[in-house]
Amino acid sequence: MNRKKKINETLKKKLKKKNAKLHKSNKPRYISKAERARLEQQQALADSPVSEENTADSDLSLK
């Protein structure tokens, strides 16, 4: 009886792992603090009315 139980447990564990890999998570992708700051800065530059010279300089600094 113990042998059957152990075999069934290992098969169930494998099935559980396989099914877990198939399901996608609903969590949003992690964005680091530095990345958020950079995106916020880009958004601020895009929203504010700036002269042509400043936008060209800012594009070079972001790359």
C-alpha positions, 0 to 999 in steps of 0.5 A: 500500500505504501509503495502505491501511495508514494508512486501516486504522490510523485505523479501528482506532484509532477502533474501539479508542477506541469499545470502550474507552468501552463497558467499565466499569472495576473501580476503586472511585470515588475518595473524597477524604481530607476526604470519608473523614474526614467519613464516618469522623466520621459513623460514629463519631457513629452508633456511639457512644451519645450523648444526644438533644441532641448528635445534634441539634447534630451533624446541624446541623453536618454539613449 
